[in-house]
Amino acid sequence: MKVKQKFINRNSHWVLLSPYIILFCLFILIPVISAAVLSFTYFNAVQPPKFIGLKNYISLLTQDTVFMQKVLPNTIKYALIVGPGGYILSFIFAWMLAQIPKTPRTFIAILIYLPSMTSGVMMSTIWSIIFSGNQLGYLNSFLIEIGMITEPIQWLQSPEYLMTIVIIVALWSSMGVGFLAMLAGVLNVNEELYDAAYIDGVSNRFQEIIYVTIPSMKPQMLFGAVMAIVNTFTTSGLGVALAGSNPTPQYAAQLIVNHIEDYGFIRYEMGYAAAASVVLLIIVWIASRVSWSLFGEKD
């Protein structure tokens, strides 16, 4: 009986961990391993997968001109602007909200967080009205009224403007869970640290942020950075929803996830799409390691 009780005590933590382990395996581990295996095959979703080695990766990196000339540069441009831009805006808004009383702070925080809760379809509906290509579109109507243009501009069908519009909408909706984490981090900084910093020579609010606030909320900064990276690289539906087609006009706002959906669910080249998804996974992992080196614990 004692042996049985000891066995239960020693392994009770596995019972508590089992829901997480099961869900992690079902939704993370098995799909990642399946994608990695599938990336070495030709699979059209009808016939059995056929092993072709590294051919998908070689084709993706050396023969897919759309991926190398359009998709990859678009993704890098989008990530470099929306990722750091949304991250910096999240911190600035979190710090500003921390300076006002609790009741208005809660109300404004909900308003800022609200766009990130809406789906890509909902956001595209709202912004499609603003950037509609006819005279009824808010932007076209305003520009015609003030005399800047004489004819409506096809904002969402023009390769010249589409990517810029996608970035603006993405920045507007980028302050999600990372913003809330930063707000919690700013609010929980020990007030005594500020008093000690002013005794040590800190003389203004900017120095206060650099020498006290940011170092005190590194875990929240790291979490916000990881969430920004993952959300930025895995965003897919915005450009397609705004343009109304996949691929977007002349691949102007085509991102890696759109490329994966194009080959996986439109052309049914599952092996090739899996190779692109593995490349995306590697990019996200490298970016996460860079964030960890900047904000993670050194010890």
Buried (B, 14 or more C-beta within 10 A) or exposed (E): EEEEEEEEEEEEEEEEEEEEEEEEEEEEEEEEEEBBEBBBBBBEEEEEBEEBEEBBBEBBBEEBEEBEEBBBEBBBEBBEBBBBBBBEBBBEBBBEBBEEEEEEBEEBBEEBBEBBEEEBEEBBEEBBEBBBBEEEBEBBBEBBEEEEEEEBBBBBBBBEBBBBBBBBBBBBBBBBBBBBBBBBBBEEBEEEBBEEBBEEEBEEEEEBBEBBBBEBBBEBBBBBBBBBBBBBBEBBBBBBBBBEEBBBBEBBBBBBBBBBBBBBEEEEBBBBBBBBBBBBBEBBEEBBEEBEEEBBEEE
